[in-house]
Amino acid sequence: MDVLVTGRHCQISDDFRTRVSERLSGVEKLRDRVIRVEVQVSANPHARQPDQATSVEITLRSRGPVVRAEATADEKLIAFEHALDRLKSQLRRAADRRKVHRGLRAGQQFGAPPPVAVPQKDEDRPEIRKIAGLEVHGDGPLVVREKLFKATPLTLAQALDEMELVGHDFFLYVDAESGAPSVVYRRRAYDYGVIHLEVETVAEQSA
């Protein structure tokens, strides 16, 4: 297993690299087939809080899904230890989920649907503004961040695994059985929900 440690806006000492390599030596027990571990240390000199001065992101590259965890602290080593704890927690949670939900199959529905928004009255609606071709409600700031990802169709169980391994509360994927855009999300503890979208064609909409 290769360990790659890089610094962004900061210097990485040999002692730190050695410490990181030693602490990561046990990761293979929690995650099989790890090919490379990438550790990126970033200095944030303009951080408002001292405990956000340094961030560390750990990424596991293997034959399976990518596993990633991140943490911040006032020192490199402390931030690394926090990120490592989160990484191990995500790996254990994913392993536990596979044991508990081993019998789940793609297409099985579970979890209650998210609450339905109640329509607002006209007098309660915020002011609508046009900015760069987009409608902005109210006077809040507009932040548009667009990303494009290649998607490989996944089963429901695979999507849950990937959500756990990246440490997110939701995961967007393409369902392998139906081909529908879908989202799995965490509800509470080990309880999950899933939303499938049925895409209508233009002909169906005009019918």
C-alpha positions as CSV (number, residue, x, y, z in Angstrom):
1,M,0.0,0.0,0.0
2,D,1.4,3.3,-1.1
3,V,1.0,6.4,1.1
4,L,1.2,9.8,-0.6
5,V,1.4,12.9,1.6
6,T,1.2,16.3,0.0
7,G,1.0,19.9,1.3
8,R,-1.0,22.8,0.0
9,H,0.4,26.2,1.1
10,C,2.5,24.4,3.7
11,Q,5.6,22.3,4.2
12,I,5.5,18.6,5.1
13,S,8.3,17.4,7.3
14,D,9.8,13.9,7.1
15,D,8.8,13.3,10.7
16,F,5.1,14.0,9.8
17,R,5.3,11.7,6.8
18,T,6.7,8.9,8.9
19,R,4.0,9.4,11.6
20,V,1.2,9.4,9.0
21,S,2.6,6.2,7.4
22,E,2.7,4.4,10.8
23,R,-0.8,5.4,11.7
24,L,-2.2,4.3,8.4
25,S,-0.6,0.9,8.5
26,G,-3.7,-0.6,10.1
27,V,-6.2,0.7,7.5
28,E,-5.9,-2.4,5.4
29,K,-7.5,-4.4,8.2
30,L,-10.7,-2.3,7.8
31,R,-10.6,-2.0,4.0
32,D,-9.5,-4.7,1.7
33,R,-7.5,-4.1,-1.6
34,V,-6.3,-0.6,-0.7
35,I,-3.9,0.4,-3.4
36,R,-3.0,3.9,-2.3
37,V,-3.7,6.3,0.5
38,E,-3.6,10.1,-0.3
39,V,-3.2,12.5,2.5
40,Q,-3.5,16.2,1.6
41,V,-2.6,18.8,4.2
42,S,-3.8,22.4,3.5
43,A,-3.0,25.5,5.5
44,N,-5.8,28.0,5.9
45,P,-4.1,31.3,7.0
46,H,-7.3,33.3,6.7
47,A,-9.4,30.9,8.8
48,R,-11.6,32.8,11.3
49,Q,-11.2,30.1,14.0
50,P,-7.8,28.7,15.2
51,D,-9.2,25.1,15.0
52,Q,-9.7,25.7,11.2
53,A,-6.2,26.8,10.5
54,T,-5.2,23.4,9.1
55,S,-7.3,20.8,7.2
56,V,-6.4,17.2,6.4
57,E,-8.1,15.1,3.8
58,I,-7.5,11.4,3.6
59,T,-8.5,9.5,0.5
60,L,-8.4,5.7,0.1
61,R,-8.0,4.4,-3.5
62,S,-8.8,0.8,-4.1
63,R,-10.6,-1.5,-6.6
64,G,-13.9,-0.5,-5.0
65,P,-15.5,2.9,-4.2
66,V,-13.3,5.8,-3.1
67,V,-13.3,6.4,0.7
68,R,-12.7,10.0,1.9
69,A,-12.7,11.8,5.2
70,E,-11.6,15.3,6.2
71,A,-11.1,17.3,9.4
72,T,-9.7,20.6,10.6
73,A,-7.6,21.6,13.6
74,D,-5.0,24.1,14.7
75,E,-2.1,21.6,14.1
76,K,-1.4,19.2,11.2
77,L,-1.1,16.1,13.4
78,I,-4.3,16.8,15.3
79,A,-6.2,17.4,12.1
80,F,-4.8,14.2,10.7
81,E,-5.8,12.2,13.8
82,H,-9.4,13.6,13.6
83,A,-9.6,12.7,9.9
84,L,-8.3,9.2,10.5
85,D,-10.9,8.7,13.3
86,R,-13.7,9.7,10.9
87,L,-12.3,7.5,8.1
88,K,-12.3,4.5,10.5
89,S,-15.8,5.3,11.7
90,Q,-17.1,5.5,8.1
91,L,-15.4,2.1,7.2
92,R,-16.9,0.4,10.3
93,R,-20.3,1.9,9.7
94,A,-20.3,0.7,6.1
95,A,-19.2,-2.8,7.2
96,D,-22.0,-2.9,9.8
97,R,-24.6,-1.7,7.3
98,R,-23.6,-4.6,4.9
99,K,-24.1,-7.1,7.8
100,V,-27.5,-5.6,8.8
101,H,-28.8,-5.1,5.3
102,R,-27.2,-8.1,3.5
103,G,-30.6,-9.3,2.4
104,L,-31.6,-6.0,0.7
105,R,-32.0,-6.2,-3.1
106,A,-32.1,-3.5,-5.6
107,G,-35.6,-1.9,-5.9
108,Q,-36.7,-2.7,-2.4
109,Q,-38.3,0.3,-0.8
110,F,-37.7,1.3,2.8
111,G,-37.8,4.3,5.0
112,A,-40.6,7.0,5.0
113,P,-40.6,9.6,2.2
114,P,-39.4,13.1,3.1
115,P,-42.0,15.6,4.3
116,V,-44.0,17.3,1.6
117,A,-43.6,21.1,1.5
118,V,-46.8,23.1,2.1
119,P,-47.5,25.7,-0.6
120,Q,-47.1,29.3,0.6
121,K,-49.7,32.0,0.3
122,D,-49.0,34.8,-2.1
123,E,-48.5,37.3,0.7
124,D,-45.9,35.0,2.3
125,R,-43.8,34.6,-0.9
126,P,-40.5,36.3,-0.9
127,E,-39.5,38.8,-3.6
128,I,-38.2,37.2,-6.8
129,R,-35.2,38.6,-8.6
130,K,-33.5,37.7,-11.9
131,I,-29.7,37.2,-11.6
132,A,-27.7,35.7,-14.5
133,G,-30.9,34.1,-15.9
134,L,-31.8,32.5,-12.6
135,E,-34.7,33.3,-10.3
136,V,-33.5,34.3,-6.8
137,H,-36.1,34.3,-4.0
138,G,-35.6,36.9,-1.3
139,D,-32.5,39.0,-0.7
140,G,-30.1,36.2,0.1
141,P,-26.8,35.6,-1.7
142,L,-26.7,33.6,-4.9
143,V,-24.1,30.9,-5.1
144,V,-24.0,28.7,-8.2
145,R,-21.6,25.7,-8.2
146,E,-21.9,23.2,-11.0
147,K,-20.2,19.9,-11.3
148,L,-20.4,17.0,-13.8
149,F,-19.7,13.4,-12.8
150,K,-19.6,10.2,-14.8
151,A,-22.1,7.8,-13.3
152,T,-21.9,4.0,-13.3
153,P,-25.2,2.3,-12.7
154,L,-25.4,0.9,-9.1
155,T,-27.7,-1.3,-7.1
156,L,-29.3,0.1,-4.0
157,A,-26.9,-1.8,-1.8
158,Q,-23.9,-0.5,-3.7
159,A,-25.2,3.1,-3.5
160,L,-25.6,2.8,0.3
161,D,-22.0,1.5,0.6
162,E,-20.7,4.4,-1.4
163,M,-22.6,6.9,0.7
164,E,-21.2,5.5,3.9
165,L,-17.7,5.4,2.5
166,V,-17.6,9.1,1.5
167,G,-19.2,10.1,4.8
168,H,-22.2,12.0,3.3
169,D,-25.8,12.0,4.4
170,F,-27.1,11.4,0.8
171,F,-25.8,9.9,-2.4
172,L,-27.0,10.5,-6.0
173,Y,-26.8,7.6,-8.4
174,V,-28.3,5.9,-11.4
175,D,-30.3,2.8,-10.5
176,A,-28.9,-0.3,-12.2
177,E,-32.3,-2.0,-12.5
178,S,-34.5,0.8,-13.7
179,G,-32.0,3.3,-15.1
180,A,-33.7,6.0,-13.1
181,P,-31.9,8.9,-11.3
182,S,-32.1,8.1,-7.6
183,V,-31.0,9.3,-4.2
184,V,-30.4,7.4,-1.0
185,Y,-30.3,9.4,2.2
186,R,-29.7,8.9,5.9
187,R,-32.7,9.3,8.2
188,R,-31.5,8.4,11.6
189,A,-29.0,5.9,13.0
190,Y,-28.9,3.0,10.5
191,D,-32.2,3.9,8.9
192,Y,-32.2,5.0,5.3
193,G,-34.6,6.4,2.6
194,V,-34.5,6.2,-1.2
195,I,-36.0,8.4,-3.8
196,H,-36.4,7.3,-7.5
197,L,-37.2,9.8,-10.2
198,E,-39.4,8.8,-13.2
199,V,-38.3,10.9,-16.1
200,E,-41.2,11.9,-18.4
201,T,-40.5,12.5,-22.1
202,V,-41.8,15.7,-23.9
203,A,-44.5,13.6,-25.6
204,E,-45.8,12.4,-22.3
205,Q,-45.9,15.9,-20.8
206,S,-47.9,17.3,-23.7
207,A,-50.3,14.3,-23.8
